[in-house]
Amino acid sequence: MKKVSVVIPTFNESENVGNLVNQIDYALRDIPFEIIFVDDSNDDTPERIKDIILSRSRDADPERGEVRLFHRENEKGLATAVLKGFSLAKGDYIAVMDADLQHPPVILRSMYAALTHGAHICIPSRFIPGGSDGGLGPYRKLVSGVARYIGKIFLPCLKKISDPTSGLFMFQREVIENAELKPIGWKIMVEVLAMGNYTRVTEIPYKFQARPAGESKLSSKVTIEYLKQIYGLMSRAPKHKDTMVARWSPEKLKAATDALNDHR
């Protein structure tokens, strides 16, 4: 059985982390997993996570994965937080997702199914049949769309990917072994797609959710960092000419997930 490490960067998400962990417990039931929070918060988020860890240590429920916290005092940034999570991960598969519940944790199970079917990377997409970006407002949709197409224009490895700027993905850990990852800003998946070692990507549909609590971290600084990241990758990223991208229909996704459930 393959173990999953779910890497979650957090910044002031105290209202969401408890619900998030509960939903991951349900999504990955019967699958070995761990949750790694890499936290840059200046509110009580780390205390909330510590409470979760303490509660789980008391219950000692073998069906629930380990929760770990790495709190950073003097370093900020989503990309470096995720890289720290990668270095701490013990799983055969590594997933990255946001803490704000806009990435529905239930999709983790379907991502796992895609990797067991041979994908090196699984990317949930809002832009294939069955997907939706309904959780975004008009301004966020515009900014996201512009960023997506800038990436596709300047990085050949993104041309076949329908949702390359999402922060939600899962991959076999071999994808990043010996990969020269130097991300800045927020778009860590762009860095992994540009610099990773893989030939098979599977996209699965998912519905982006509205944020239940807290505030968006989108800013002009994030946009500038993304443009700098794209510029830097243009000169150092391999072409990935042999990459095959499969797009699962909602029916195929359901069949694969049901088969995983039956196997368990």
C-alpha positions as CSV (number, residue, x, y, z in Angstrom):
1,M,0.0,0.0,0.0
2,K,1.4,3.4,-1.0
3,K,1.5,6.1,1.7
4,V,0.5,9.6,0.9
5,S,2.0,12.8,2.4
6,V,-0.4,15.7,2.2
7,V,1.7,18.9,2.3
8,I,-0.4,22.0,3.4
9,P,1.2,25.5,3.7
10,T,-0.7,27.6,6.1
11,F,-0.9,31.3,6.9
12,N,-3.6,32.5,9.3
13,E,-6.0,29.6,8.6
14,S,-7.1,28.9,12.2
15,E,-10.7,28.8,11.3
16,N,-10.2,26.1,8.7
17,V,-7.6,23.6,9.8
18,G,-9.8,21.5,12.1
19,N,-12.5,21.0,9.4
20,L,-9.7,20.4,6.8
21,V,-8.1,17.6,8.9
22,N,-11.5,15.9,9.5
23,Q,-12.3,15.9,5.7
24,I,-8.8,14.5,4.9
25,D,-9.4,11.7,7.4
26,Y,-12.6,10.8,5.6
27,A,-11.1,11.1,2.1
28,L,-8.1,8.9,2.8
29,R,-9.8,6.4,5.1
30,D,-8.1,3.0,4.7
31,I,-5.1,4.6,2.9
32,P,-1.8,5.2,4.8
33,F,-1.3,8.9,5.0
34,E,0.3,11.8,6.9
35,I,-0.6,15.5,7.0
36,I,2.3,18.0,7.1
37,F,1.4,21.6,7.9
38,V,4.2,24.1,7.2
39,D,3.0,27.2,8.9
40,D,4.0,30.9,8.6
41,S,1.1,32.2,10.7
42,N,1.0,35.1,13.1
43,D,-2.4,34.2,14.6
44,D,-3.3,31.1,16.6
45,T,-3.2,28.7,13.7
46,P,-0.2,26.8,15.1
47,E,-1.9,26.4,18.4
48,R,-5.0,25.0,16.7
49,I,-2.8,22.5,14.8
50,K,-1.0,21.5,18.1
51,D,-4.4,20.8,19.7
52,I,-5.3,18.5,16.8
53,I,-2.0,16.7,17.2
54,L,-2.6,16.3,20.9
55,S,-6.1,15.0,20.4
56,R,-5.0,12.4,17.9
57,S,-2.2,11.2,20.2
58,R,-4.8,10.6,22.9
59,D,-7.2,8.8,20.7
60,A,-4.5,6.7,18.9
61,D,-7.0,5.8,16.2
62,P,-5.0,3.6,13.6
63,E,-7.4,4.7,10.9
64,R,-6.2,8.3,11.1
65,G,-2.9,9.5,9.7
66,E,-0.2,11.3,11.6
67,V,-0.4,15.1,11.7
68,R,2.8,17.1,11.9
69,L,3.6,20.8,12.2
70,F,6.6,22.7,11.1
71,H,6.2,26.4,12.2
72,R,8.6,28.9,10.6
73,E,9.4,32.1,12.5
74,N,11.7,34.0,10.2
75,E,10.7,32.7,6.7
76,K,7.6,33.4,4.6
77,G,6.2,32.3,1.3
78,L,4.1,29.5,0.0
79,A,6.7,28.0,-2.4
80,T,9.4,27.6,0.2
81,A,6.9,26.3,2.6
82,V,5.9,23.5,0.2
83,L,9.5,22.7,-0.5
84,K,10.1,22.3,3.2
85,G,7.1,20.0,3.3
86,F,8.6,17.9,0.4
87,S,11.8,17.5,2.5
88,L,9.8,16.3,5.5
89,A,7.5,13.9,3.5
90,K,7.8,10.2,4.1
91,G,5.1,9.1,1.6
92,D,5.5,7.3,-1.7
93,Y,3.0,9.8,-3.1
94,I,3.0,13.5,-2.2
95,A,0.0,15.8,-2.5
96,V,-0.1,19.6,-2.2
97,M,-3.3,21.5,-1.4
98,D,-4.4,24.8,0.2
99,A,-5.7,25.1,3.7
100,D,-8.7,27.2,2.9
101,L,-11.0,24.3,1.8
102,Q,-11.4,25.7,-1.7
103,H,-9.6,22.5,-2.7
104,P,-12.1,19.9,-1.6
105,P,-10.2,17.2,0.4
106,V,-12.5,14.4,-1.0
107,I,-10.6,14.7,-4.3
108,L,-7.5,13.3,-2.7
109,R,-9.0,9.8,-3.0
110,S,-9.5,10.2,-6.7
111,M,-6.0,11.6,-7.1
112,Y,-4.7,8.5,-5.4
113,A,-6.7,6.3,-7.7
114,A,-5.1,8.1,-10.7
115,L,-1.6,7.4,-9.5
116,T,-2.4,3.7,-8.9
117,H,-3.4,3.6,-12.5
118,G,0.0,4.7,-13.7
119,A,0.1,8.5,-13.6
120,H,3.3,10.1,-12.5
121,I,1.3,13.3,-11.7
122,C,-2.4,13.8,-11.1
123,I,-3.8,17.3,-11.6
124,P,-7.4,18.0,-10.7
125,S,-8.7,20.5,-13.3
126,R,-11.5,23.1,-13.3
127,F,-11.5,23.3,-17.0
128,I,-12.4,19.8,-18.3
129,P,-15.9,18.2,-18.5
130,G,-17.1,17.8,-14.9
131,G,-15.0,20.6,-13.5
132,S,-15.9,24.1,-12.4
133,D,-14.2,27.2,-11.1
134,G,-17.4,28.5,-9.6
135,G,-15.7,29.2,-6.2
136,L,-13.9,32.2,-7.8
137,G,-15.2,35.7,-8.1
138,P,-15.0,37.6,-11.5
139,Y,-11.7,39.3,-10.6
140,R,-10.0,36.1,-9.4
141,K,-11.2,34.4,-12.6
142,L,-9.6,37.1,-14.7
143,V,-6.3,37.1,-12.9
144,S,-6.2,33.2,-12.9
145,G,-7.0,33.1,-16.6
146,V,-4.3,35.6,-17.6
147,A,-1.7,33.7,-15.5
148,R,-2.7,30.4,-17.0
149,Y,-2.3,31.6,-20.6
150,I,1.0,33.4,-19.9
151,G,2.4,30.1,-18.6
152,K,1.1,28.2,-21.6
153,I,2.6,30.7,-24.0
154,F,6.1,30.8,-22.5
155,L,6.6,27.3,-21.1
156,P,6.1,24.3,-23.5
157,C,5.6,21.9,-20.6
158,L,2.3,23.7,-19.7
159,K,0.7,23.7,-23.2
160,K,-1.1,20.4,-22.8
161,I,-2.2,21.0,-19.2
162,S,-5.7,22.6,-18.9
163,D,-5.2,23.9,-15.3
164,P,-1.5,24.5,-14.8
165,T,-1.7,27.3,-12.2
166,S,-3.7,25.3,-9.6
167,G,-2.1,24.6,-6.3
168,L,-3.8,21.2,-6.1
169,F,-1.9,18.1,-7.3
170,M,-0.4,14.7,-6.3
171,F,2.7,13.0,-7.7
172,Q,5.0,10.0,-7.2
173,R,7.9,11.2,-5.1
174,E,10.4,10.1,-7.9
175,V,9.1,13.1,-9.9
176,I,11.1,15.5,-7.8
177,E,14.1,13.4,-7.0
178,N,17.2,15.4,-8.2
179,A,14.9,18.1,-9.7
180,E,16.3,21.6,-9.4
181,L,13.3,23.3,-7.7
182,K,13.7,27.0,-7.1
183,P,10.2,28.4,-6.9
184,I,9.2,31.8,-5.9
185,G,5.7,33.1,-5.1
186,W,2.8,30.7,-5.1
187,K,2.8,28.6,-8.2
188,I,4.7,25.5,-7.0
189,M,3.0,23.2,-9.4
190,V,4.3,25.2,-12.4
191,E,7.8,24.6,-11.0
192,V,7.2,20.8,-10.5
193,L,5.8,20.5,-14.1
194,A,8.7,22.5,-15.5
195,M,11.6,20.8,-13.6
196,G,10.2,17.4,-12.6
197,N,10.9,13.9,-14.0
198,Y,7.8,12.4,-15.5
199,T,6.1,11.4,-18.7
200,R,2.5,10.6,-17.7
201,V,0.0,13.2,-16.4
202,T,-3.6,12.5,-15.6
203,E,-6.1,15.3,-15.3
204,I,-9.3,14.7,-13.4
205,P,-12.3,17.0,-13.0
206,Y,-13.0,18.8,-9.8
207,K,-15.2,21.7,-8.6
208,F,-13.3,24.6,-7.0
209,Q,-15.1,25.6,-3.8
210,A,-15.9,29.0,-2.2
211,R,-13.8,29.8,0.8
212,P,-15.8,29.1,4.0
213,A,-13.7,31.4,6.3
214,G,-10.7,33.7,6.3
215,E,-9.4,36.0,3.5
216,S,-7.8,35.4,0.1
217,K,-4.0,36.0,0.0
218,L,-4.0,37.2,-3.6
219,S,-2.0,40.5,-4.1
220,S,0.0,42.4,-6.7
221,K,3.2,41.0,-5.2
222,V,2.0,37.4,-6.0
223,T,1.4,38.4,-9.6
224,I,4.9,39.9,-10.0
225,E,6.5,36.8,-8.4
226,Y,4.7,34.6,-10.8
227,L,6.0,36.6,-13.8
228,K,9.5,36.3,-12.4
229,Q,9.1,32.6,-12.0
230,I,8.0,32.1,-15.6
231,Y,10.9,34.2,-16.8
232,G,13.4,32.1,-14.8
233,L,11.9,28.8,-16.0
234,M,12.1,29.8,-19.7
235,S,15.9,29.3,-19.7
236,R,16.3,26.3,-17.4
237,A,13.2,24.0,-17.9
238,P,13.5,20.9,-20.1
239,K,11.0,20.6,-22.9
240,H,9.1,17.5,-21.7
241,K,8.3,16.5,-25.3
242,D,7.4,13.0,-24.5
243,T,4.8,13.8,-21.9
244,M,1.4,12.2,-22.3
245,V,-1.6,13.9,-20.8
246,A,-4.8,11.8,-20.2
247,R,-8.0,13.5,-19.2
248,W,-10.5,11.4,-17.3
249,S,-14.2,11.9,-17.8
250,P,-16.5,12.1,-14.7
251,E,-17.5,8.5,-15.5
252,K,-14.0,7.2,-15.7
253,L,-13.1,9.1,-12.5
254,K,-16.0,7.5,-10.7
255,A,-15.2,4.0,-11.9
256,A,-11.6,4.3,-10.8
257,T,-12.5,5.7,-7.4
258,D,-15.2,3.0,-6.9
259,A,-12.7,0.3,-7.9
260,L,-10.3,1.7,-5.2
261,N,-13.1,1.6,-2.6
262,D,-14.0,-1.9,-3.5
263,H,-10.4,-3.0,-3.3
264,R,-10.1,-1.6,0.1
